[in-house]
Amino acid sequence: MTENPSLPSTPGNHVRHERSPLAGAVVSLVAWVVVVLPIILMSVLIFAAVMEPSQGMAAPARIALIFAGAVLLFCMIATPHLLGQAVRFKEKAMWRAALITGIPTVCVILYFVFRWLSNLG
């Protein structure tokens, strides 16, 4: 969408201020750097738990783990993009989406940090 600055602004035509695409891209890239390792670790952890041979594949706990893992991985994949878009466009809906996907992402990251710290001692 291109806007013509020479046209007068009408009350119904709100021009939203947005940051440069570079700011959104940098935030998104930094978020990807933060979540790439937890995404890999979460995938391996879920795969190992689901493929454990001691139980059957159709156990309710395994099915729940598959769905919960899929939701967490979706949140972790969506968070960097949504955060970058929220920084760029500064809209409440974008920030809400980034927050909804960001909270589970932060929980997974904290889980792996605390698990790593508990293995050090």
Secondary structure, 3 states (H helix, E strand, C coil): CCCCCCCCCCCCCCCCCCCCHHHHHHHHHHHHHHHHHHHHHHHHHHHHHHCCCCCCCCCHHHHHHHHHHHHHHHHHHHHHHHHHHHHHHCCHHHHHHHHHHHHHHHHHHHHHHHHHHHHHC
